[in-house]
């Protein structure tokens, strides 16, 4: 093959491969920087764990408050019923 054809063709192919490398996904599934690609959004595991723990803590606090309120209502009801029976006795 003639050198006047081979070297310009090889240079053109090299430039096309370099241009392709700018838009092709690279490495561990990461995309090229914009404007050729976009970042892959993965869920933030640690944020999910913090939110889950905060939600469970809030539920435990609410449950404890409900149990405390229920116990207070039951104590008030039993005290009221005891006082009613105490006044009825001769």
C-alpha positions in Angstrom: 0.0 0.0 0.0 1.2 3.4 -0.8 2.5 5.5 2.2 0.6 8.6 0.8 -2.7 6.8 1.3 -1.9 4.7 4.4 -0.7 7.4 6.8 -3.5 9.9 6.2 -6.0 7.0 6.5 -4.4 5.8 9.7 -4.4 9.4 11.1 -8.1 9.7 10.2 -8.9 6.4 11.9 -7.0 7.4 15.0 -8.9 10.7 15.2 -12.2 8.9 14.8 -11.3 6.5 17.6 -10.3 9.3 19.9 -13.6 11.1 19.1 -15.4 7.8 19.9 -13.6 7.5 23.2 -15.1 10.8 24.3 -18.7 9.6 23.9 -18.3 5.9 24.8 -19.0 4.8 28.4 -15.8 4.3 30.3 -14.6 2.1 33.0 -17.0 0.6 35.6 -20.2 1.6 33.9 -19.5 5.3 34.4 -20.5 7.6 31.6 -18.6 10.3 29.9 -18.8 13.8 31.3 -21.3 16.1 29.7 -22.4 17.1 27.1 -21.7 13.5 25.9 -23.1 11.6 28.8 -24.8 11.9 32.1 -24.0 10.7 35.6 -25.7 7.5 36.7 -27.7 8.1 39.9 -27.4 5.4 42.4 -29.4 5.3 45.6 -27.7 6.8 48.6 -27.6 3.7 50.9 -26.4 5.6 54.0 -29.2 8.2 53.6 -31.7 5.4 53.3 -30.4 3.8 56.5 -30.5 7.1 58.4 -34.0 7.8 57.3 -35.1 4.2 58.1 -33.6 4.5 61.6 -35.1 7.9 62.2 -38.5 6.6 61.1 -38.2 3.5 63.4 -37.1 5.8 66.3 -40.1 8.1 65.7 -42.4 5.1 65.6 -41.0 3.8 68.9 -41.4 7.2 70.6 -45.0 7.5 69.4 -45.8 3.9 70.5 -44.3 4.7 74.0 -46.3 7.9 74.2 -49.5 6.0 73.2 -48.8 3.3 75.8 -48.2 5.9 78.5 -51.4 7.8 77.6 -53.4 4.5 77.6 -51.9 3.6 81.0 -52.8 7.0 82.3 -56.4 6.7 81.0 -56.8 3.3 82.5 -55.4 4.5 85.8 -57.8 7.5 85.8 -60.7 5.2 84.9 -59.9 2.7 87.6 -59.5 5.6 90.1 -62.9 7.0 89.1 -64.6 3.6 89.3 -63.0 3.0 92.7 -64.2 6.3 94.0 -67.7 5.7 92.6 -67.8 2.3 94.5 -66.4 3.9 97.6 -69.2 6.5 97.8 -71.9 3.9 97.2 -70.8 1.8 100.2 -72.6 2.5 103.5 
